[in-house]
Amino acid sequence: MAKDSVFTAHVLDQMQWFAPVTARRMFGGTGLFLEELMFALIFDNTLYLKADSQSLSDFEVQGLQPFSYERGGREIALSYFQAPEEALDDKDVLLDWASRAYAAALRAAAAKRRPSPI
């Protein structure tokens, strides 16, 4: 089993303490989903969690970096930020951060469903 597969299996196993999380391979990484809503991303053996305006400062205060990639000579940053290292070793920390990420994903989905003002 490849190293990234071992890491993904470990994170997915740990996430089961949070909820029945599923994983899907995508774009060279793995998306983590709860109820068909992506709230986390694993890329290159790093766990990234969904962030938004309500949770961004939680990531920034710890110096956690956003997931980014290069396309067309430009750096593209997504709304997923590196999870704290201790989240991979401490179930309670992981549950807390996974809850924040899922809440951010729920808010993003709700914002997409809102009708635009006339």
C-alpha positions as semicolon CSV with decimal commas, in nm:
position;residue;x (nm);y (nm);z (nm)
1;M;0,000;0,000;0,000
2;A;0,137;0,343;-0,094
3;K;0,235;0,581;0,184
4;D;-0,046;0,825;0,094
5;S;-0,298;0,541;0,107
6;V;-0,181;0,449;0,458
7;F;-0,215;0,812;0,569
8;T;-0,560;0,843;0,411
9;A;-0,675;0,518;0,573
10;H;-0,550;0,642;0,912
11;V;-0,726;0,979;0,883
12;L;-1,047;0,814;0,759
13;D;-1,035;0,570;1,050
14;Q;-0,987;0,856;1,297
15;M;-1,271;1,055;1,136
16;Q;-1,516;0,776;1,216
17;W;-1,512;0,906;1,573
18;F;-1,663;1,224;1,429
19;A;-1,917;1,078;1,186
20;P;-1,954;0,824;0,903
21;V;-1,705;1,004;0,679
22;T;-1,634;0,869;0,331
23;A;-1,340;0,932;0,100
24;R;-1,326;0,990;-0,275
25;R;-1,016;1,019;-0,490
26;M;-1,011;1,346;-0,679
27;F;-0,757;1,558;-0,864
28;G;-0,458;1,370;-0,725
29;G;-0,586;1,391;-0,369
30;T;-0,873;1,260;-0,160
31;G;-1,186;1,447;-0,059
32;L;-1,349;1,364;0,275
33;F;-1,727;1,381;0,274
34;L;-2,008;1,371;0,526
35;E;-2,360;1,347;0,384
36;E;-2,226;1,422;0,033
37;L;-2,065;1,745;0,155
38;M;-1,688;1,780;0,123
39;F;-1,535;1,925;0,438
40;A;-1,175;1,806;0,421
41;L;-0,906;1,725;0,169
42;I;-0,600;1,503;0,187
43;F;-0,319;1,587;-0,049
44;D;0,042;1,476;-0,031
45;N;-0,005;1,320;0,316
46;T;-0,147;1,641;0,458
47;L;-0,497;1,690;0,597
48;Y;-0,667;2,016;0,503
49;L;-0,995;2,132;0,657
50;K;-1,264;2,360;0,515
51;A;-1,247;2,719;0,643
52;D;-1,463;3,026;0,596
53;S;-1,488;3,379;0,732
54;Q;-1,611;3,248;1,068
55;S;-1,329;2,999;1,117
56;L;-1,038;3,145;0,919
57;S;-0,882;3,316;1,220
58;D;-0,864;2,979;1,402
59;F;-0,627;2,857;1,131
60;E;-0,436;3,183;1,095
61;V;-0,361;3,221;1,467
62;Q;-0,186;2,882;1,454
63;G;0,004;2,969;1,138
64;L;-0,168;2,694;0,937
65;Q;-0,129;2,723;0,561
66;P;-0,400;2,705;0,294
67;F;-0,408;2,431;0,035
68;S;-0,283;2,583;-0,289
69;Y;-0,167;2,475;-0,630
70;E;-0,025;2,639;-0,939
71;R;-0,227;2,678;-1,257
72;G;-0,132;2,888;-1,556
73;G;0,160;3,040;-1,371
74;R;-0,064;3,157;-1,085
75;E;-0,092;3,030;-0,730
76;I;-0,451;2,925;-0,653
77;A;-0,546;2,898;-0,283
78;L;-0,861;2,713;-0,182
79;S;-1,071;2,750;0,132
80;Y;-0,902;2,448;0,291
81;F;-0,630;2,495;0,551
82;Q;-0,378;2,255;0,696
83;A;-0,504;2,078;1,008
84;P;-0,304;2,121;1,327
85;E;-0,050;1,841;1,380
86;E;-0,207;1,745;1,713
87;A;-0,537;1,672;1,536
88;L;-0,376;1,363;1,384
89;D;-0,278;1,227;1,726
90;D;-0,556;1,344;1,958
91;K;-0,912;1,229;1,894
92;D;-1,070;1,519;2,084
93;V;-0,868;1,776;1,889
94;L;-0,961;1,608;1,561
95;L;-1,332;1,605;1,655
96;D;-1,320;1,976;1,736
97;W;-1,149;2,074;1,410
98;A;-1,360;1,837;1,198
99;S;-1,673;1,993;1,349
100;R;-1,550;2,341;1,257
101;A;-1,471;2,227;0,903
102;Y;-1,808;2,061;0,857
103;A;-1,986;2,372;0,990
104;A;-1,795;2,583;0,735
105;A;-1,897;2,342;0,458
106;L;-2,261;2,362;0,570
107;R;-2,250;2,744;0,566
108;A;-2,095;2,743;0,217
109;A;-2,363;2,505;0,089
110;A;-2,640;2,716;0,243
111;A;-2,500;3,030;0,082
112;K;-2,507;2,861;-0,258
113;R;-2,873;2,767;-0,212
114;R;-2,986;3,119;-0,115
115;P;-3,181;3,290;-0,390
116;S;-3,014;3,600;-0,522
117;P;-3,188;3,930;-0,443
118;I;-3,388;4,085;-0,724
